[in-house]
Amino acid sequence: MLWGERERPSRGPKPGLSVERIVRAAVGIADAEGLAAVSMQRVASEFGFTPMSLYRYVPGKAELVDLMIDTAIGGPLALDGVAGGWRPKLEAWARHVWATFHRHPWSLGATGHPRVMGPNELGWLDSALGALSGTGLAPGERLDAFLVVLGHVRTAAHHSVERSRRQQGGVTDEPWGAFLVELVQKHGDRYPAVREAMSSGAFGPPAGDGLEFGLRCVLDGIEALI
């Protein structure tokens, strides 16, 4: 369904239903309650229909999630208008993907396994690889560079999203943090580097969002290779 024509079924008394409406409703549920809350029955209830009504449009949840991912991601950022060469383009790309993961936290888990990419997601890959064209990197190196950037964005976004989720739920890191301090104080001679980092305040609340420092390091490495 990701790449085929989406025609309205010829059968069924549901003229107000469409693939687009079904997908938008599913994305809304996932944004509010997580991907686990999405089911054909739950989405159908948003329209006051039975689950069988949805199956006339979408074969099942797996196909629905594929469509949700591509819809949530949206079309790729227009990098042609970003001046300054490949690095500012990849910075803009990474920040936009980071923001998308935060708007749709469920997409982090939904995109973390091998699967067929939809048109929008493939467009994002194409735009990142295009940003690296003309750098002298071989095609395989450009793909590897993209994967390193994406890997950092995904990891940083995951930690940021989970931290926000804990805070919203009233859960803090204080209990395990206090226990770690106690352990390091007791066994500091075995872990001198950890003790030094802890003494400097490195284990305190993060100073930034977790994206920028790592992104700068990754892009510095790519720049050195170029």
Buried (B, 14 or more C-beta within 10 A) or exposed (E): BBEEEEEEEEEBEBEEBEBEBBBBBBBBBBBEEEBEEBBBEBBBBBBEBEEEBBBBBBEEBEBBBBBBBBBBBBEBBEBEEBEEEBBBBBBBBBBBBBEBBBEBBBBBEBBEEEBEBBEBBBBBBEBBBBBBEEBEBEEEBBBBBBEBBBEBBBBBBBBBBEBEEEEEEEEEEEEEBEEBEEEBEEEBEEEEEBBEEBEEEEBEEEEEBBBBBBBEEBBEEBEEEB
